[in-house]
Amino acid sequence: MLPDANLIYGDSPKCELDACLQHIFATYGNNKTNLLQILNEVQACAGHISTDAAAYIAARLDIPLARVKSVASFYSFLHLQPQGEYRVLFSDNITDRMLGSQDLMQRMCQQLWLQPGKVSEDGLLSINTTSCTGMCDQGPALLVNGKVITRLTLQRVQEIGQLIRNRTPLAAWPAEFFHVDDNVYRAGLVLGNTLTYGEVLRNSLQPGGVPIIDSIKQSGLRGRGGAGYPTGLKWEACRNAPGAEHYVVCNADEGEPGTFKDRVLLTRQADLVFEGMTLCALAVGARQGFLYLRGEYQYLFESLRAVLQCRRNANLLGRDILGQIGFDFDIEIHLGAGAYICGEESALIESLEGKRGVPRNRPPFPVTEGYLQQPTAVDNVETFCQAALALQMGAEKYRAIGTAKSSGSKLISVSGDCPRPGIYEYPFGVSVGEVLRDCGAVNTRAVQISGPSGVCIGESEFGRKLGFEDLPTAGAFMVFDDSRDMFEVARNFVHFFAHESCGFCTPCRVGTSMLKQTMDKIAAGHGTRYDLNEIEHLDQVLQSSSHCGLGRTACNPVLHTLKHFRPAYENKLKSLDFEPAFDLDGALARARQMTGRDDAGAHLKGDE
């Protein structure tokens, strides 16, 4: 059980930390796969992972100290050095910026006399940014010690600053600060379902695993994570793969900026998610399942645990489920710690095993060598919900919803320039224009489909349809009206990719950094057409040599906005064919000041 996130422990005395460590290991034992969970709890207890704590963890798990520190340093929510009693992280997603997050962060820094990224001299707090909190429909948002606060205003920021200055425990902060709305504006197949507790599982017990897979295949259900791989084929491959154990994993690490549908499903339809996971376990022969919950959704942890316990009490989880001898299956919740790359299924599995979330080489794929190198079925939150509904409705009825190649419904996370940001559920085949009308958007210039790694479309394409035949999407739908600078939108996305690169492969690590520097150079007024050409060349390199999809899609925001909104770039360019990104003459200004020289000979360009 996680320590109470509402409490602030600060730099706990050694006796307190020792007691915390004893409690943690009493819960998790000495299992190396629980390293990330152990580190999460130490972080929550002590405010950071000290050298002594890391050494104790290494000794208990019988692993090198270097591995403990390596894992801790990989995740942005874990710290090896003190970060203050209060760790404030402003969401830096483009939609938060559009709502004024940068100015609000600056105001808080001024109020508390602190620079971003620094720890106050008295150790009270630190203020920084985080990529996205999954609250795009109710931003600006921030995290305080991992707890999310929504709908920031100048007044609320000032109140937060005063609470911090007074060292008020989070448990005593106003409850409305932490309120999270679902904002469901259009319900459909999933959000409007009326299934009773365990209904689908009871109806599926007697047919068994193979008929379940056959029904899922016939329904045409495809994964809702964006790639759209046929779910039935995945489950069939996992079932048929040889292995001592089989596993089911639910990917609830929706870190793509602009996506928050899984947050709502885990709030409103958690039982349906777990029902789908249990049906998958019956189909593939698994006895253990995991829900990997993104760190920003830590506030959902206890409610999800409660749902799991209710299912155990109803014999829908555990041993001999619903009286069927030998059908044993249970689910654990593992909490992430701030790493976008863990949304990639093999990186997620590495993280589940207590490692750095670095994507694996593929093949082999998780269905044959996944968790602990055993066959593993990995699907996202919405996919498990859709699978349960497809089995209950029957393949033919389910397939009749949507389009020929995209059956069923899709949840869309709408954010940005519209009066009704939130969740909309449609049958596949809905047009972009219809979604814009429903959310009340006007004067729309562009829509970013499926987050930064997806596609950006202009007004001439608003007749296009959401579906695997045309515009596949993981669910993000970001709206930008005609007041927005699409260059700055793309630059924010580029900064996101550079920040979230896991650093494993050189092409992505260096390439995303180069892309960021190029966009910053253009923004500073030093860009040329040469730089635009170099971005296209960089995309070719990243496409052909990146280890995973992050690098291969990093240039997408720039290339797509260039295609539709090239003037946004060209208006910032100089007419020169080339200008270096580093201003050497400018760098010598300090030397000229020290020597008292400013003549032509003291400049690299003698004629100036």
C-alpha positions as CSV (number, residue, x, y, z in Angstrom):
1,M,0.0,0.0,0.0
2,L,1.4,3.4,-0.9
3,P,2.1,5.9,1.9
4,D,-0.5,8.6,2.2
5,A,0.4,11.0,-0.6
6,N,-1.5,13.8,1.3
7,L,1.2,13.9,4.0
8,I,4.5,15.7,3.6
9,Y,7.4,13.9,5.2
10,G,10.1,16.1,3.9
11,D,13.6,14.9,4.8
12,S,12.5,12.3,7.4
13,P,14.8,11.5,10.3
14,K,16.7,8.3,10.0
15,C,14.4,6.4,12.4
16,E,11.3,7.4,10.3
17,L,13.0,6.4,7.1
18,D,14.0,3.0,8.6
19,A,10.5,2.4,9.7
20,C,9.2,3.3,6.2
21,L,11.7,0.9,4.6
22,Q,10.7,-1.9,6.9
23,H,7.0,-1.3,6.0
24,I,7.8,-1.2,2.3
25,F,9.8,-4.5,2.3
26,A,7.1,-6.1,4.4
27,T,4.7,-5.3,1.6
28,Y,6.9,-6.1,-1.5
29,G,9.4,-8.6,-0.1
30,N,12.8,-9.0,-1.8
31,N,11.4,-9.3,-5.4
32,K,13.7,-7.4,-7.8
33,T,10.7,-6.8,-10.2
34,N,9.2,-4.5,-7.5
35,L,12.2,-2.1,-7.6
36,L,10.3,0.8,-9.2
37,Q,7.4,0.4,-6.7
38,I,9.8,0.4,-3.8
39,L,11.5,3.5,-5.1
40,N,8.1,5.2,-5.6
41,E,7.3,4.5,-1.9
42,V,10.6,5.7,-0.6
43,Q,10.2,8.9,-2.7
44,A,6.8,9.4,-1.2
45,C,8.0,8.8,2.3
46,A,11.3,10.7,2.4
47,G,11.0,13.2,-0.4
48,H,14.0,11.7,-2.3
49,I,16.0,8.5,-2.5
50,S,19.1,9.1,-0.3
51,T,22.4,7.2,-0.8
52,D,21.7,5.3,2.4
53,A,18.2,4.3,1.3
54,A,19.5,3.2,-2.1
55,A,22.2,1.1,-0.5
56,Y,19.7,-0.5,1.8
57,I,17.4,-1.3,-1.2
58,A,20.3,-2.7,-3.2
59,A,21.3,-5.0,-0.3
60,R,17.8,-6.3,0.3
61,L,17.2,-7.0,-3.4
62,D,20.7,-8.4,-3.9
63,I,21.4,-6.1,-6.8
64,P,24.2,-3.6,-7.5
65,L,23.8,-0.1,-6.0
66,A,24.5,1.2,-9.5
67,R,21.3,-0.4,-10.8
68,V,19.2,1.2,-8.0
69,K,20.6,4.6,-8.9
70,S,20.3,4.0,-12.6
71,V,16.6,3.1,-12.4
72,A,15.9,6.0,-10.0
73,S,17.7,8.5,-12.3
74,F,15.6,7.3,-15.4
75,Y,12.2,8.4,-14.1
76,S,11.4,12.1,-13.8
77,F,9.4,11.8,-10.6
78,L,12.2,10.1,-8.7
79,H,15.1,12.0,-7.2
80,L,18.5,11.1,-5.7
81,Q,18.9,14.5,-4.2
82,P,16.4,16.5,-2.0
83,Q,13.9,18.5,-4.0
84,G,12.2,20.3,-1.1
85,E,9.3,19.4,1.1
86,Y,7.0,20.6,-1.6
87,R,7.8,19.6,-5.2
88,V,5.7,21.7,-7.6
89,L,5.5,20.7,-11.3
90,F,3.6,22.9,-13.7
91,S,2.2,21.0,-16.7
92,D,3.9,22.2,-19.8
93,N,1.7,20.7,-22.5
94,I,0.7,23.1,-25.3
95,T,-2.9,23.3,-24.1
96,D,-1.7,24.4,-20.6
97,R,0.5,27.0,-22.2
98,M,-2.5,28.3,-24.2
99,L,-4.3,28.7,-20.9
100,G,-1.5,30.7,-19.4
101,S,0.6,28.2,-17.4
102,Q,3.9,29.9,-18.2
103,D,2.8,33.2,-16.7
104,L,1.3,31.4,-13.7
105,M,4.5,29.6,-13.0
106,Q,6.4,32.8,-13.3
107,R,4.1,34.4,-10.8
108,M,4.6,31.6,-8.3
109,C,8.3,31.8,-8.7
110,Q,8.2,35.6,-8.0
111,Q,5.9,35.1,-5.0
112,L,8.2,32.5,-3.4
113,W,11.5,34.1,-4.6
114,L,12.7,31.0,-6.5
115,Q,14.1,30.3,-9.9
116,P,12.5,27.4,-11.9
117,G,14.4,24.2,-11.6
118,K,16.0,25.2,-8.3
119,V,15.5,24.1,-4.7
120,S,15.0,26.9,-2.2
121,E,17.9,27.6,0.1
122,D,15.8,26.6,3.1
123,G,14.8,23.3,1.5
124,L,11.2,24.2,1.5
125,L,10.3,23.7,-2.2
126,S,11.3,23.4,-5.8
127,I,9.3,24.6,-8.9
128,N,9.7,23.1,-12.3
129,T,7.7,21.8,-15.3
130,T,6.5,18.3,-16.3
131,S,5.5,17.3,-19.8
132,C,1.7,16.6,-19.4
133,T,-0.5,15.7,-16.4
134,G,-3.4,14.2,-18.4
135,M,-5.6,17.1,-17.4
136,C,-5.8,18.9,-20.8
137,D,-9.6,19.4,-20.4
138,Q,-9.2,21.3,-17.2
139,G,-5.9,23.1,-17.2
140,P,-3.7,24.7,-16.4
141,A,-2.7,22.0,-14.0
142,L,0.2,21.2,-11.7
143,L,1.4,18.5,-9.4
144,V,2.4,19.0,-5.8
145,N,4.2,16.0,-4.4
146,G,2.5,13.9,-7.0
147,K,-1.0,15.2,-6.3
148,V,-2.8,16.9,-9.2
149,I,-4.3,20.4,-8.9
150,T,-6.5,21.5,-11.8
151,R,-8.0,24.8,-13.2
152,L,-5.3,27.1,-12.0
153,T,-5.9,30.8,-11.8
154,L,-3.7,33.6,-10.5
155,Q,-5.7,33.6,-7.2
156,R,-5.3,29.8,-6.8
157,V,-1.6,30.0,-7.5
158,Q,-1.2,32.8,-4.9
159,E,-3.2,30.7,-2.4
160,I,-0.9,27.7,-3.1
161,G,2.1,29.8,-2.6
162,Q,0.8,31.0,0.8
163,L,0.0,27.4,1.9
164,I,3.5,26.4,1.0
165,R,5.1,29.3,2.8
166,N,3.0,28.4,5.9
167,R,4.1,24.7,5.5
168,T,0.5,23.6,5.5
169,P,0.2,19.8,5.0
170,L,-1.5,18.8,1.7
171,A,-4.2,17.1,3.7
172,A,-5.3,20.5,5.0
173,W,-5.4,22.2,1.6
174,P,-8.8,23.1,0.2
175,A,-10.4,19.9,-1.3
176,E,-11.6,21.8,-4.4
177,F,-8.0,22.3,-5.5
178,F,-7.8,18.6,-6.1
179,H,-11.1,18.0,-7.8
180,V,-11.0,16.3,-11.2
181,D,-14.0,16.4,-13.5
182,D,-14.8,13.7,-16.0
183,N,-16.2,16.1,-18.5
184,V,-18.1,13.5,-20.6
185,Y,-20.1,15.3,-23.2
186,R,-21.0,12.4,-25.5
187,A,-21.4,8.8,-24.2
188,G,-21.8,5.8,-26.5
189,L,-21.1,2.1,-26.5
190,V,-18.5,2.1,-23.6
191,L,-19.5,5.0,-21.5
192,G,-23.2,4.3,-21.8
193,N,-23.1,0.6,-21.1
194,T,-25.5,-0.9,-18.5
195,L,-23.7,-4.2,-17.8
196,T,-24.0,-5.7,-14.4
197,Y,-21.1,-6.7,-12.2
198,G,-19.3,-9.8,-13.7
199,E,-22.0,-10.3,-16.3
200,V,-19.7,-10.8,-19.3
201,L,-17.4,-13.1,-17.4
202,R,-20.2,-15.4,-16.3
203,N,-21.5,-15.7,-19.8
204,S,-18.0,-16.5,-21.2
205,L,-16.9,-19.2,-18.7
206,Q,-18.5,-22.2,-20.4
207,P,-17.4,-21.4,-24.0
208,G,-13.9,-20.9,-22.7
209,G,-10.7,-19.5,-24.2
210,V,-10.7,-20.5,-27.8
211,P,-14.3,-19.4,-28.5
212,I,-13.5,-16.1,-26.7
213,I,-10.6,-15.5,-29.1
214,D,-12.7,-16.5,-32.1
215,S,-15.4,-14.1,-31.2
216,I,-13.0,-11.3,-30.7
217,K,-11.4,-12.0,-34.1
218,Q,-14.8,-12.1,-35.8
219,S,-15.8,-8.8,-34.1
220,G,-13.0,-7.0,-35.9
221,L,-11.8,-5.3,-32.7
222,R,-8.5,-3.5,-33.1
223,G,-6.3,-2.1,-30.4
224,R,-7.3,1.4,-29.3
225,G,-3.7,2.5,-28.5
226,G,-3.3,3.9,-32.0
227,A,-1.4,1.1,-33.9
228,G,-4.7,-0.8,-34.4
229,Y,-3.3,-4.3,-34.3
230,P,-6.2,-6.9,-34.3
231,T,-6.9,-7.8,-30.7
232,G,-8.0,-11.4,-31.4
233,L,-4.8,-12.2,-33.3
234,K,-2.7,-10.8,-30.4
235,W,-4.6,-12.9,-27.9
236,E,-4.4,-16.0,-30.1
237,A,-0.6,-15.6,-30.5
238,C,-0.2,-15.2,-26.8
239,R,-2.3,-18.3,-26.0
240,N,-0.4,-20.5,-28.5
241,A,3.0,-19.3,-27.4
242,P,5.0,-21.8,-25.3
243,G,5.8,-20.7,-21.8
244,A,5.6,-21.7,-18.1
245,E,3.4,-18.7,-17.4
246,H,1.2,-16.3,-19.4
247,Y,0.5,-12.7,-18.4
248,V,-2.0,-10.0,-19.1
249,V,-0.9,-6.3,-18.9
250,C,-3.2,-3.2,-19.1
251,N,-1.3,-0.2,-20.4
252,A,-2.7,2.8,-18.5
253,D,0.3,4.9,-19.1
254,E,-1.4,7.4,-21.5
255,G,1.4,10.0,-21.6
256,E,0.6,11.3,-25.1
257,P,-0.1,15.0,-24.7
258,G,-3.8,15.7,-25.4
259,T,-4.9,12.2,-24.3
260,F,-7.0,11.7,-21.1
261,K,-9.7,9.2,-22.0
262,D,-8.1,6.4,-19.9
263,R,-8.3,8.6,-16.9
264,V,-12.1,8.8,-17.3
265,L,-12.5,5.1,-18.0
266,L,-10.5,4.2,-14.9
267,T,-12.8,6.6,-13.0
268,R,-16.1,5.6,-14.4
269,Q,-15.6,2.1,-15.9
270,A,-12.8,0.5,-13.8
271,D,-14.8,-2.7,-13.3
272,L,-15.3,-3.0,-17.1
273,V,-11.5,-2.6,-17.5
274,F,-10.8,-5.4,-15.1
275,E,-13.6,-7.5,-16.6
276,G,-11.8,-7.3,-20.0
277,M,-8.5,-8.2,-18.4
278,T,-10.0,-11.2,-16.8
279,L,-11.6,-12.3,-20.0
280,C,-8.3,-12.0,-21.7
281,A,-6.7,-14.1,-18.9
282,L,-9.3,-16.8,-19.5
283,A,-8.5,-16.7,-23.3
284,V,-4.7,-16.8,-23.1
285,G,-4.4,-18.9,-19.9
286,A,-2.9,-16.3,-17.6
287,R,-2.9,-16.4,-13.8
288,Q,-1.4,-12.9,-13.2
289,G,-2.3,-9.5,-14.6
290,F,-0.9,-6.0,-14.1
291,L,-2.4,-2.6,-14.5
292,Y,0.5,-0.1,-15.2
293,L,-0.9,3.2,-14.0
294,R,0.9,6.4,-15.1
295,G,2.4,8.4,-12.2
296,E,0.3,11.4,-12.8
297,Y,-2.8,9.3,-12.0
298,Q,-1.6,8.3,-8.6
299,Y,-4.8,9.8,-7.1
300,L,-6.7,6.9,-8.7
301,F,-4.6,4.3,-7.0
302,E,-6.8,3.6,-3.9
303,S,-10.1,3.7,-5.7
304,L,-8.8,1.1,-8.2
305,R,-7.5,-1.1,-5.4
306,A,-11.0,-0.9,-3.9
307,V,-12.6,-2.1,-7.1
308,L,-10.1,-5.0,-7.3
309,Q,-11.0,-6.0,-3.7
310,C,-14.7,-5.9,-4.5
311,R,-14.1,-8.2,-7.4
312,R,-12.1,-10.6,-5.2
313,N,-15.0,-10.5,-2.7
314,A,-17.4,-11.4,-5.5
315,N,-15.1,-14.3,-6.6
316,L,-14.4,-12.5,-9.9
317,L,-10.7,-12.5,-9.1
318,G,-8.6,-14.9,-7.2
319,R,-8.7,-18.7,-7.0
320,D,-11.3,-20.8,-8.9
321,I,-13.1,-17.7,-10.2
322,L,-16.9,-18.1,-10.2
323,G,-16.4,-21.7,-9.1
324,Q,-14.5,-22.9,-12.1
325,I,-11.7,-25.1,-10.8
326,G,-8.3,-24.1,-12.0
327,F,-9.3,-20.6,-13.3
328,D,-7.0,-18.6,-11.1
329,F,-6.3,-14.9,-11.9
330,D,-5.5,-11.8,-10.0
331,I,-4.4,-8.2,-10.8
332,E,-1.7,-6.0,-9.3
333,I,-1.5,-2.2,-9.9
334,H,2.0,-0.9,-10.7
335,L,2.6,2.8,-10.6
336,G,4.8,4.6,-13.1
337,A,7.1,7.5,-12.2
338,G,7.0,10.0,-15.1
339,A,8.4,8.4,-18.3
340,Y,6.5,8.9,-21.5
341,I,8.5,6.2,-23.2
342,C,6.8,3.6,-20.9
343,G,3.7,3.9,-23.0
344,E,5.6,1.8,-25.6
345,E,4.7,-1.8,-24.6
346,S,8.1,-3.3,-24.4
347,A,9.4,-0.3,-22.4
348,L,6.4,-0.7,-20.1
349,I,7.3,-4.4,-19.5
350,E,10.9,-3.4,-18.7
351,S,9.5,-1.0,-16.1
352,L,7.2,-3.7,-14.7
353,E,10.3,-5.8,-14.1
354,G,11.8,-3.0,-12.1
355,K,14.2,-1.7,-14.7
356,R,14.7,1.5,-16.7
357,G,11.9,1.9,-19.3
358,V,14.0,1.3,-22.4
359,P,12.2,-0.3,-25.4
360,R,13.4,-3.7,-26.3
361,N,14.5,-4.9,-29.7
362,R,11.6,-6.4,-31.6
363,P,11.1,-9.2,-32.6
364,P,10.6,-11.1,-30.3
365,F,7.3,-9.4,-29.5
366,P,5.6,-9.5,-26.0
367,V,3.1,-12.1,-27.1
368,T,6.0,-14.6,-27.1
369,E,8.6,-13.1,-24.8
370,G,7.1,-10.4,-22.7
371,Y,7.0,-10.0,-18.9
372,L,9.8,-12.2,-17.5
373,Q,10.3,-13.4,-21.0
374,Q,7.0,-15.2,-20.9
375,P,4.0,-14.8,-23.3
376,T,2.2,-11.5,-22.5
377,A,-0.9,-9.9,-23.9
378,V,-0.6,-6.1,-23.6
379,D,-3.6,-3.9,-24.4
380,N,-4.6,-0.5,-23.3
381,V,-7.5,0.5,-21.1
382,E,-10.0,1.2,-23.8
383,T,-9.2,-2.0,-25.7
384,F,-10.1,-4.2,-22.6
385,C,-13.4,-2.3,-22.3
386,Q,-14.2,-2.8,-25.9
387,A,-13.3,-6.5,-25.7
388,A,-15.8,-7.1,-22.9
389,L,-18.5,-5.3,-24.8
390,A,-17.8,-7.1,-28.1
391,L,-18.1,-10.5,-26.3
392,Q,-21.4,-9.4,-24.6
393,M,-23.0,-8.0,-27.8
394,G,-21.7,-10.8,-30.1
395,A,-19.3,-10.4,-33.0
396,E,-22.0,-9.6,-35.6
397,K,-23.7,-6.8,-33.7
398,Y,-20.4,-5.3,-32.6
399,R,-19.0,-5.3,-36.1
400,A,-22.1,-3.5,-37.4
401,I,-21.0,-0.4,-35.4
402,G,-18.4,1.8,-37.1
403,T,-16.9,1.2,-40.5
404,A,-15.7,-1.9,-42.5
405,K,-12.2,-1.8,-41.2
406,S,-12.8,0.0,-37.9
407,S,-15.5,-1.7,-35.8
408,G,-17.0,-0.4,-32.6
409,S,-16.7,3.0,-31.0
410,K,-13.8,5.4,-30.1
411,L,-13.3,7.7,-27.2
412,I,-11.9,11.1,-28.2
413,S,-10.1,13.4,-25.8
414,V,-10.9,16.9,-27.0
415,S,-8.9,19.9,-25.8
416,G,-7.6,23.3,-26.9
417,D,-9.6,26.1,-28.4
418,C,-13.2,25.0,-27.8
419,P,-15.8,25.9,-25.1
420,R,-16.5,22.2,-24.2
421,P,-13.2,20.3,-23.8
422,G,-13.7,16.7,-22.6
423,I,-14.6,13.2,-23.6
424,Y,-16.7,12.4,-26.7
425,E,-17.5,8.8,-27.8
426,Y,-18.4,8.1,-31.4
427,P,-18.7,5.1,-33.7
428,F,-15.7,5.0,-36.0
429,G,-16.2,7.0,-39.1
430,V,-17.1,10.3,-37.5
431,S,-15.7,13.3,-39.4
432,V,-13.3,15.8,-37.8
433,G,-15.8,18.5,-38.6
434,E,-18.6,16.8,-36.7
435,V,-16.4,16.6,-33.6
436,L,-15.5,20.3,-34.0
437,R,-19.2,21.2,-34.1
438,D,-20.1,19.1,-31.1
439,C,-17.4,20.7,-28.9
440,G,-18.3,24.2,-30.1
441,A,-15.1,25.1,-31.8
442,V,-15.1,28.1,-34.1
443,N,-12.5,29.7,-36.4
444,T,-10.5,26.5,-36.2
445,R,-7.2,26.6,-38.0
446,A,-5.8,23.1,-37.2
447,V,-6.5,19.9,-35.4
448,Q,-3.7,17.7,-34.0
449,I,-4.9,14.1,-34.2
450,S,-3.4,11.5,-31.9
451,G,-1.0,13.8,-30.1
452,P,2.4,15.1,-31.2
453,S,3.3,11.7,-32.8
454,G,0.2,11.8,-34.9
455,V,-0.9,14.1,-37.7
456,C,-1.8,17.8,-37.9
457,I,-4.6,18.7,-40.4
458,G,-5.8,22.0,-41.7
459,E,-9.2,23.3,-42.5
460,S,-9.3,21.7,-46.0
461,E,-9.2,18.3,-44.4
462,F,-11.9,18.6,-41.7
463,G,-14.1,16.3,-43.8
464,R,-11.7,13.4,-43.1
465,K,-13.0,10.5,-41.0
466,L,-11.6,9.0,-37.7
467,G,-10.8,5.4,-38.4
468,F,-8.0,3.1,-39.4
469,E,-8.9,3.6,-43.1
470,D,-8.2,7.4,-42.9
471,L,-7.2,9.0,-39.5
472,P,-6.1,6.4,-36.9
473,T,-5.9,7.9,-33.5
474,A,-5.0,6.9,-29.9
475,G,-7.7,9.4,-28.8
476,A,-6.1,12.9,-28.7
477,F,-7.9,15.7,-30.5
478,M,-6.3,19.1,-30.0
479,V,-8.0,22.1,-31.4
480,F,-6.2,25.3,-32.5
481,D,-8.0,28.4,-33.7
482,D,-6.8,31.1,-36.0
483,S,-5.1,33.0,-33.2
484,R,-2.5,30.3,-32.7
485,D,1.0,30.3,-34.1
486,M,1.4,26.8,-35.4
487,F,5.2,27.1,-35.4
488,E,5.0,27.5,-31.6
489,V,2.7,24.6,-31.4
490,A,5.2,22.4,-33.2
491,R,8.1,23.8,-31.2
492,N,6.4,22.8,-28.0
493,F,5.9,19.2,-29.3
494,V,9.6,19.1,-30.4
495,H,10.7,20.1,-26.9
496,F,8.4,17.4,-25.6
497,F,10.1,14.7,-27.7
498,A,13.6,15.9,-26.8
499,H,12.7,15.8,-23.1
500,E,11.1,12.4,-23.2
501,S,13.7,10.6,-25.3
502,C,15.0,7.7,-23.2
503,G,18.5,8.3,-24.5
504,F,19.1,4.7,-25.4
505,C,19.9,5.1,-29.1
506,T,22.2,7.8,-30.5
507,P,19.9,8.8,-33.5
508,C,17.0,9.7,-31.2
509,R,19.1,11.1,-28.3
510,V,21.1,13.4,-30.6
511,G,18.4,13.9,-33.3
512,T,15.7,15.1,-31.0
513,S,18.2,17.5,-29.4
514,M,19.3,18.8,-32.9
515,L,15.6,19.3,-33.9
516,K,15.0,21.2,-30.7
517,Q,18.0,23.5,-31.3
518,T,16.9,24.1,-34.9
519,M,13.4,25.1,-33.9
520,D,14.8,27.4,-31.1
521,K,17.2,28.9,-33.7
522,I,14.3,29.7,-36.0
523,A,12.3,31.1,-33.1
524,A,15.2,33.4,-32.2
525,G,15.2,34.9,-35.7
526,H,18.3,33.2,-36.9
527,G,16.7,30.5,-39.1
528,T,17.1,30.1,-42.9
529,R,15.7,27.8,-45.6
530,Y,18.7,25.7,-45.1
531,D,17.4,24.8,-41.6
532,L,14.0,23.7,-43.0
533,N,15.8,21.4,-45.5
534,E,17.9,20.0,-42.6
535,I,14.8,19.1,-40.7
536,E,13.6,17.0,-43.6
537,H,17.1,15.3,-43.8
538,L,17.0,14.7,-40.0
539,D,13.6,13.0,-40.4
540,Q,15.1,10.6,-42.9
541,V,17.8,9.7,-40.4
542,L,15.5,9.3,-37.5
543,Q,13.0,7.2,-39.5
544,S,15.6,4.8,-40.7
545,S,17.8,4.4,-37.6
546,S,15.8,5.1,-34.4
547,H,15.4,2.3,-31.9
548,C,11.6,2.9,-31.3
549,G,8.6,4.9,-32.4
550,L,9.5,8.0,-30.4
551,G,12.5,8.9,-32.6
552,R,10.7,7.9,-35.8
553,T,7.8,10.3,-35.1
554,A,9.7,13.1,-33.5
555,C,9.8,15.2,-36.7
556,N,6.1,14.7,-37.5
557,P,4.9,17.9,-35.8
558,V,7.3,20.0,-37.8
559,L,6.7,18.3,-41.2
560,H,2.9,18.4,-40.9
561,T,2.8,22.0,-39.8
562,L,5.3,22.9,-42.6
563,K,3.0,21.2,-45.1
564,H,-0.1,23.2,-44.0
565,F,1.3,26.3,-42.4
566,R,4.6,27.1,-44.1
567,P,4.2,30.9,-43.8
568,A,4.3,30.4,-40.0
569,Y,7.9,29.3,-40.5
570,E,9.0,31.5,-43.4
571,N,7.9,34.7,-41.6
572,K,10.5,33.9,-39.0
573,L,13.3,33.1,-41.4
574,K,16.2,35.4,-42.6
575,S,16.9,35.7,-46.3
576,L,20.4,34.2,-45.9
577,D,21.2,30.8,-47.2
578,F,22.8,29.8,-44.0
579,E,23.5,31.1,-40.5
580,P,25.2,29.1,-37.7
581,A,23.2,28.3,-34.7
582,F,26.0,29.4,-32.4
583,D,26.9,33.1,-32.4
584,L,30.7,33.1,-31.8
585,D,31.1,36.8,-32.1
586,G,28.3,37.3,-29.6
587,A,30.0,34.9,-27.2
588,L,33.1,37.2,-27.3
589,A,31.1,40.1,-26.0
590,R,32.1,39.4,-22.4
591,A,35.8,39.4,-23.4
592,R,35.4,42.8,-25.2
593,Q,33.8,44.2,-22.1
594,M,36.6,43.0,-19.9
595,T,39.3,44.4,-22.2
596,G,37.5,47.6,-22.9
597,R,37.6,47.0,-26.6
598,D,34.8,47.4,-29.1
599,D,36.7,48.3,-32.3
600,A,36.5,46.4,-35.6
601,G,39.5,44.3,-34.8
602,A,37.7,42.9,-31.7
603,H,34.9,41.5,-33.8
604,L,34.9,38.5,-36.0
605,K,33.3,40.6,-38.7
606,G,35.8,43.4,-39.1
607,D,33.5,45.6,-41.2
608,E,30.9,45.9,-38.5
